[in-house]
Amino acid sequence: MVYLPNILLAAAPEGNPMLQLLLPMILLFAVMYFLMIRPQRKRDKLQREMRSKLEVGDEIITTGGIIGRVVSLREDSIVIETGSDRSKIRITRGAVQQNNTVHDDTPSA
């Protein structure tokens, strides 16, 4: 009768054992990059572009769920007007989650 360890030793591939250990880790990192890291960077880039293209009068939603209209823009902060009582709130650009105003990006001739 053949022992199981002898079968495993006979089936073991020859070669560099360090490469055999690193190759699965490299493949795992490559898969994680293409499935997780790259799409997240693309979403972050779209968010940065949206925040940089904000204009006065745009209707936005903050990460906290506050809906308002942009009253003034600064380098890193925005003043929005909320509700019917026209109360104003100053927020950072990073707090803007969504811009509900549609802009025509095509240049007029």
C-alpha positions as CSV (number, residue, x, y, z in Angstrom):
1,M,0.0,0.0,0.0
2,V,1.3,3.5,-0.9
3,Y,1.4,6.1,1.9
4,L,-0.2,9.5,1.3
5,P,3.0,11.5,2.0
6,N,4.8,9.5,-0.7
7,I,2.1,10.4,-3.2
8,L,2.3,14.1,-2.3
9,L,6.1,14.1,-2.6
10,A,5.9,12.5,-6.0
11,A,3.4,15.0,-7.3
12,A,5.3,18.0,-5.9
13,P,6.5,20.3,-8.8
14,E,10.2,21.0,-9.1
15,G,11.4,24.6,-9.1
16,N,12.0,27.6,-6.9
17,P,10.0,27.3,-3.7
18,M,10.2,31.1,-3.1
19,L,8.5,31.7,-6.4
20,Q,5.8,29.2,-5.6
21,L,5.0,31.0,-2.4
22,L,5.1,34.5,-3.9
23,L,3.2,33.8,-7.1
24,P,-0.3,33.3,-5.4
25,M,0.2,36.4,-3.3
26,I,1.1,38.5,-6.4
27,L,-1.9,37.1,-8.3
28,L,-4.2,37.9,-5.3
29,F,-2.9,41.4,-5.2
30,A,-3.5,41.9,-8.9
31,V,-7.0,40.6,-8.6
32,M,-7.7,42.9,-5.7
33,Y,-6.3,45.8,-7.6
34,F,-8.6,45.3,-10.6
35,L,-11.7,44.4,-8.6
36,M,-11.4,46.9,-5.7
37,I,-8.8,49.6,-5.8
38,R,-9.1,50.7,-9.4
39,P,-12.9,51.1,-9.4
40,Q,-12.7,53.0,-6.2
41,R,-10.1,55.4,-7.6
42,K,-12.4,56.0,-10.6
43,R,-15.3,56.9,-8.3
44,D,-13.1,59.2,-6.3
45,K,-11.9,60.9,-9.5
46,L,-15.5,61.5,-10.6
47,Q,-16.4,62.9,-7.2
48,R,-13.5,65.3,-7.3
49,E,-14.5,66.5,-10.8
50,M,-18.1,67.0,-9.7
51,R,-17.0,69.0,-6.6
52,S,-14.6,71.2,-8.7
53,K,-17.4,72.0,-11.3
54,L,-19.9,73.3,-8.7
55,E,-21.4,76.6,-9.6
56,V,-23.6,79.1,-7.8
57,G,-27.2,78.1,-8.1
58,D,-26.6,74.3,-8.2
59,E,-28.8,72.1,-6.0
60,I,-26.7,69.7,-4.0
61,I,-27.1,67.0,-1.4
62,T,-24.5,66.7,1.4
63,T,-23.2,63.5,2.9
64,G,-25.5,64.2,5.9
65,G,-28.5,64.4,3.6
66,I,-29.0,68.1,3.7
67,I,-30.5,69.4,0.4
68,G,-29.6,73.0,-0.5
69,R,-28.8,75.5,-3.2
70,V,-25.2,76.9,-3.6
71,V,-25.0,80.6,-2.7
72,S,-21.3,81.2,-2.7
73,L,-18.1,79.2,-3.4
74,R,-14.7,79.5,-1.9
75,E,-11.5,77.5,-2.3
76,D,-12.4,74.8,0.3
77,S,-15.9,75.8,1.5
78,I,-19.4,76.3,0.1
79,V,-22.3,78.3,1.5
80,I,-25.7,76.7,0.8
81,E,-29.2,77.9,1.3
82,T,-31.7,75.4,2.7
83,G,-35.4,75.3,3.2
84,S,-38.1,77.9,2.7
85,D,-36.7,80.1,5.5
86,R,-33.5,80.6,3.5
87,S,-31.2,79.6,6.3
88,K,-27.5,79.4,5.2
89,I,-25.0,76.7,6.1
90,R,-21.3,76.7,5.4
91,I,-19.9,73.3,4.5
92,T,-16.7,71.9,3.1
93,R,-16.4,70.8,-0.5
94,G,-15.8,67.3,0.7
95,A,-19.2,67.2,2.3
96,V,-21.0,67.4,-1.1
97,Q,-22.2,64.0,-2.1
98,Q,-24.3,64.7,-5.2
99,N,-25.1,67.6,-7.6
100,N,-28.7,67.5,-8.8
101,T,-28.3,70.3,-11.3
102,V,-27.8,69.2,-14.9
103,H,-25.1,71.2,-16.8
104,D,-24.8,71.4,-20.5
105,D,-21.1,70.5,-21.0
106,T,-21.0,71.1,-24.8
107,P,-19.4,74.4,-25.7
108,S,-21.7,76.8,-27.7
109,A,-20.5,77.7,-31.1
